[in-house]
């Protein structure tokens, strides 16, 4: 029966033609549980929407407990059924299970428990300082794309057992292909099983998957509860992204209460699968679950007797809250389960739509500025697939449900309870909240305990007890300052091959040469490194074989730590005070074989790849610290200014690059400054409209979970203005903003990219600049990002958002008019008192950000903040014009034509100019020529056009001729003098 049947079809089907069809069931087993016997695709998933330019549709599972509050027994039944199908595919073999973050972490754990897996591991998007990232892979359509693997130690995951990969859905199979390819390169296996609740692949996808299986030469089975098809109209992405901004964070007349509950959890027991949970951990996990379940039940009985409960897990922390919810349900309490998510979805209070209300809140984890989301969080059917999907509001005879929010220690921060935090937005809705905090296991403790067990098992097999010397290197690093930690084995080429950093500053790290059987070292505290006593046993043979010839030591973050290394050949010991490389701390761990320059430098020097910190006001720049963080090196104390003519000669002769020095800051006279004031006042509304338009385009096509990265310095005031506009329209939206350096012919600052990839999802980064000319920087950015990725760095979207695109070089812009942008009129005094950026090898070393100067001495002439305040002060005036402006641009052909470059080439030929680099098109670039370079002449389309009045004034001051060229593609062009002639 068609999903269009009557009024029962889902809202996205009725309104947009987005339909989920059933093809066939994937069962064949006579299940006896809480769910109906045979589930169709529309019963398992419902159509949802999201404003995302890559994928505007969302499959909302009815049995997962992510977006929909679901009976926890239904969630477990769905996972158990999938586990039964996996068991059939395994043909009686033991297996290792990998769940995909974030949605399938609980589902994967349920499957692993059902089949009795030797190990369950889930990928993660949380970088844990005390755990190494062993491997990783990418996911194309997901909101957050990087999957990191952090087993502790790596041996629990690396073996020859079949690997079961669990996800909530298979859309095209491309993510699974990428994951299997990466994992097979890391730890080859002969059998893989891909398990999902629904498999929505079409014939072409199935054919591609078959080709991949043949190419890899292994067995890959796929199992799912149902197979279906997704029907999407051709214009759905455009239509959905044009929907109005949804209303989030509902409020009630009376704020709800909040109660904090500390849960006792054994530190040696994994609370989830982030670092691996073994079959041998099951009994301890179940015992700890019984304890925390009873604790939560007692509190609910005493404070909220008789009330319904929705247990809410946080992102990847799904399985433990799910099991706690099941304990409450089994005790007779009406209970539902769901979790928060990183992914923004479209909320609409429409009958037949699964996402009826939503909450956006700031991420509680440290240095995670992107918002997080929670949907519905109200009472509904235990299994939405067998009901209308309608939710019950608090306006009923029964009280609204209590929200039991379960988080782990890294999320237990001030941001959790601050304004716009999770607790704040939930209690503002009128909900009573119980905040339950589970400490979780220390990954270092897990590693040490498991390696100790490996020693004991090998010794038992040999019929001899483990010696103290064997156990010495396996002591838990968190237990005693000065104890040794065992290094993780090196991993296969293509992944970060380092262990995680230790945290005890006095700790001594022992590097074992495993190949030299019969010699080892004992670790002494850092203040007594001279006494190294040889001991006889080495690491267990199984671990040594996995490690190869050398175990890689975990990265050390304190410069004063000591690495004690044994000379395996001579038996003599030596000490060296050095820091150990930590590539994993630089960026997500997906890698190619070619290291980045930063990694190569760190590895070659033996130094730790530490990232510098951003610069902010008041120490650097006059923009407020919350408005921009400068990923730059402060060179304020260095004399870098050179005579403009001499600087031009050296650059044109090839003796120096223009970015190695700075021009002397030109300070205009009083008449020019008065002209700036006039221009700013007259153009403020035009600038405000362009700012709002480009900001809205970015949000419409990239979502609101973005990080603005402006190209210093022309892009920086634009980035701040975009950030201000977004904050004005949505006060809870706090968009991070950084300024980075990009240099023509040298590329973008790779260390700055390392920093961004380490602190943010690279796919959320939006690069911002002021305007386009010939498109040189647009091309430079694209080429530099491609090179960075080819060398092993993260992938960044190269699309540039600009205020003005007169060169027709960009798709995302506020206008294509060549008009005067007030920030182009001056130098540092309109750019936060920051110079243009510097890349000079004598000042900027490997691992440093590019440099710049802060001209504090020009503070009296600074108009940077006045420009920002004037333009943002016009936001209310132009607000009603923004939707029309955005709609007009989105309806136009935005394909870059590079028309500006063709005009530049014509001018170059007509004036006999050797290089197009000497032709600077547009108002902004012409202004730069007159302020920084040795100008030859200025070309204007109209003699007295108001947009270049300041240019004519500057030209007169510098005795530069101005010529009228009526057919000029731009309103003006600046020609640089060839000083070699």
C-alpha positions, 0 to 999 in steps of 0.5 A: 500500500502506498504511503500516500494512502489517505491522511495517514501518510507522514507529513514529509510524504504529504508535503514534500513527496518524501516516502519510505517504501517496504521491499522485504522483511529481513527476519525468518525467525519466529521472535517472541518479544514485545515487538510485532512479529514482522516489521515493515520498513515504515514501521521501523523508520519514519521520514524526517527532515533536516536543512542540510545541502548534502542530505535534506532527509532523515530516517527517524528510527522507531526502535533506536531510542535516539529522536523518539522517546521509546519503551526501552524494552522495544529498543532492546528487542530491536537490537536483540533481533538484529543480533539473532540475524548476525548469529546466523551469518557468523555460522557459529564463529566468535566475533568482534563488534564495532558500533558506529557513532553516535547513533548506533553505539547502544544498538551495537552494544545490544547486538554484541551482548546478544551474540556474546562478542569477544569485544565490543567497540564503538567509534567515537567523535570525542578525543580522549586525552588519555587514550590513543586514537588507533584508527579511524574512517570518514562518513560522508553524509553524517553531520559529524563525519570523523570516526575515531577508534580508541581500544585500550589496548589495541590488542582487544580489537586487533585479531582475526575474528570476524568483524560485525559492523553495526549501524542504524541504517544503510543508505547507500553503503558508501560509509560501510565501504569506506569503513571496511576498507580502512579497517581492513588496511589496519587489521585484515580479516576474512569475514565481515558482517554489516548489520543494520535495522534497515537497509535502504540500498538501491540496485546500483548501490548493491552492485557497487557493494558487490564490486567492492567485496570482490575487489577486497577478496573477503566475505561480507554478509549484510543483515537487516530487520527490513529492506526498503527504498527511499523515494526523494523528489528532485527538488527536495533539498532546495525546498527543505532548505528554504523552510523557515527557521524552526522554533526550538527550546519551548518554555513554560510559565514555571521552570522545572526543578533539578536534582543531582544524583552521583552514581557509583561506578567501578573505575575498572569497569567500562561504562560503554564501548568507547575503549572496548568492553570485553566478554570478561567485563560482562559480569562486572558491568551487570553488577554495577548496572544493578547498583546504579539502577537501584540508586536511580529508582530509589531517588525517583520513588522518594522525590517523584513517586508515581511519575512517568520517566524519560531516561535521556542518554547523552550522545554516544552514552546510550547503552548504560542509560538504556539498560537503566531505563529497562531496569525502571520499566521492568520494576513497573514504572512507566519509562521511555528512553532516548538520547541527545545528538550532535545532528540538527534536524528540522522540527515542525509541530505537524501531525504525522511528523516524528520531530514535534519539538526540539531543544538546542543547547551548548555542548557541555564538553570542554572546547566543543562550541558546536550546539547539541540537540534533543528532540521531543522529550515528551511522553509518547507511544512505547513503539511509534511504529505501531501507533499514530506517533502523536505525543502527549503534552503536559496538559493531561490528567497525569503530570509530565514525565520526569527527565532522568538525564544520564551523563559521564564525567567529561560532560559534567561541566559548568556549561551543562547547567549554564545559560543555554545548557542542557539543564537550563533549556529542559527546566525552562520547558517546565520539566523536572530534571534528575541529572545522574552523573556516572564517572566511567572507567579510566582508559589508562586503568583499562589498558593496564588491567588488560595487559596485566591479564594478558601477562597472567594468561600467558604465564598460566599457559606456560605453567609459571606465575607472572614475575614482578618484573613482568608486571612492572611495566603494566602498572596502571599509570593513574595509580602512582606518580612515577610508575611506568606505562606500557606503550601501545604497539605501532599500528599499520600505515595509514593511521595515527600510530601513537598512544595517548598522553599520560597525565602525571607530570612526574611520570617516567615512560619506558621505551621497550625494545621488544625485539631484544628478548632477554633485556628490559628496563625498570622505570625510576621516578623522573628525579632519579633517572640515573639508576636503570636496572636491567631486568630479564622478562619482556612484554608477553609474546602476543603483545610483542608480535603485535607491536613488531620490533618496537612498542610506541610510547604514549605521548607525553605532554609535559616538557620536563618528563623523562623518557628512559630508553634501553639500548637493546644491542649492548645491554647498556642503558641511557637516558634522554630528556625528550618529548614523544611525538603525538600525531593523534593530538593534531587532528582526527586519525584518518590518514594517508601514507604521506605525513603532513609537514607538521607530522614529519617535523615532529617525528623527525625532531623527536618533539611533541606536536603541540599546538600553539594557542590562539591570540585574543584581545586585549593582548592582541588586536582591538576586537573583543576576545569573544568576537575573534580568536587569531590563529597567528603568532604575535610578531609585534616586537619585530621590526618588519616594515620596509620601504614600499618601493624597496619591498616592491623591487625585492618581491618583483625580482624574486629575491623575497616574497611579499609576505616576508615583510610588511609595508609601512602603515599608510596613515591618511590625512584628515580629509581622507578620514572624514571621507571614511566617516561619510562612506561608512555612514552612507554604506552601512545599510548596504553592508548590513544587507550583504552581511545578513544575506551571506550569513543566511546563505551559509546557514541555509546550505551548511546548517547553523552548527558552523565555525567561521574562519575568516582569512586575515585580515580583510575577512575578519571584520566580515566574519565578526559581522556575520557572527553578530547577525546570527547571534542577533537572529538566534541569541542562543547560537554562539558561532566560533570565529577564528582568523587564519592566514593565507598567502598567495603562492604559499597556501593556507596556514597548515598549523591553523588547520591542525588546530581547527581539526583538533578542536572542531568538526572540519566539515563545519568550518566555513571560510570567509573573506571580504571580496573577490577580485581575480579569484586568486585567493579562492583558487589558492584556498582550494588548492591548499586544502586539497594538498593538506588533505592529500598529506594526511590532514582532515578534509575541509570544504573549500567553498569560500563565503564572501561579502561581495563577489564582483569577480564571479568567483564564489557561490556564496556571497552577499552581493556581486556588486563592486561597491565600496566596503568601508573596511577596505578604505584603511589598513590596520586601523579598520582591521583590529589594529592587526597587520597583514600576515607574515610568513618568514622562515626566520621568524615562523618555525615548523608548528608555528602559526603564521605571524602578524603584528598588533599596532597598539600605538595606533589605538587613537586612530582605531575605527575597527569597532566603530565600523562593526557597531555602525554596520550591526546597528543597521541590522534592524533596518534591513531585516525585512529585506533579507529573505528577499535578498537570499531568495533572489540569490538562491534562485539565480545561477550562482555558478562561478564564471570567473568573468573578472579574470577575463576582464583582467586579462584584457587589461593586462594585454591592452597595457602591456603588463607582464603578469596578471598579478600586477592588475588588481580589480575592484574597489577593495583591491584598488584601495590596497594597491594605493595603500600598500604597493607602488601604484602605476595607474588607476582605471575607473569605469565612470569618472566621478562614481561615488564608490571610488571617491576615496580612491581618487583622493588616494591617487591624487595624494600619491600622484597616480594618474586616473584613467576612464575606461568605459567598458571596464568589468569592474568599477575600477582597477589598480595597476601595480608599477613594474619596478624592474623596468 
